[in-house]
């Protein structure tokens, strides 16, 4: 078994301009909090802001908050089912 806990980049969060970069181990809760902070920091009414708000609304529907606190976004992506 390989322990990846020491790879700090997996938990890294970067926000630059209108772009975000989330490491594979970042939790859903951290993603939501980061995006909410970006929304609060920016002027309201920007087109990109409404898309960000939609993303937050969607992520808040994924799992129970206690699960979002430990579940990584990439884990949810890898178990997504074909629709």
N, C-alpha and C positions, 0 to 999 in steps of 0.2 A: 504494500500500500504506500502511496506517496502522500505526504502531508504538504498541502499548499498554503497552510495558514501563515507562513512567513513571507509570502509573496504580497507585498503591500499594494502593488498595482491592481490586484484583484478587488480591493476595497476603495479604490481611488474614485473621486468624483471631481470632474472638471466642468466648469461653466465658463465659456468664453463667447461673449456677444450673444448670438442667438443659438449657439450650439452647446450641447451637453455631451459629456463622455462619462460613462459609468462602467466601472470595472465589473467583471462577471460575478463577483460575490456581494455586490451592493444589494442591500435589501430593498424590497418594494417600498417600505416605509421611508427609507432614506431618499429614494427616488421622488416620492410624493413630496416630502418635506423640501427637497432641493428645488423642485419645480414651483411649489407654492411660494417659496422665498423669492424666486425669480419673478414671479407674477407680482408680488408685493413691491419689489424693487423697481419695476418698470412702469412706464406710463400706461394707463388704461386706454383701451381702444385700438391698440396696435393689432394688425391682422395676425401676426405670429402669436400674440398673446392669447387670442381666442382658441387657437389650436393647442396651445399649452394647457389652457384651462380644460379643454375637452380631454386631453391625455390624463390630467389629474383626476377628472371625474371618472374616467374609465378605470384607472388604477385603483381608485377607492372602492370599486365594486369587486375587485379581485380578492377573494379570500377574506377571512376574518382578520381584524387588526392584529391580534396576537400572532397569527400566521405571517402576516405581512412584515412583522418585526424580525422574523428569522428567515423568511423565504427570499431567495435571491431572484432578481428579475430574469436572469438567464435560465434559472431552473424552471420558471414558469414558461418561458419561451420554448424550452426543449420538450416540455410535456404537452404543449398545445396540440390539439387534435385537428385533423382535417375537417373542414366544414362542408 
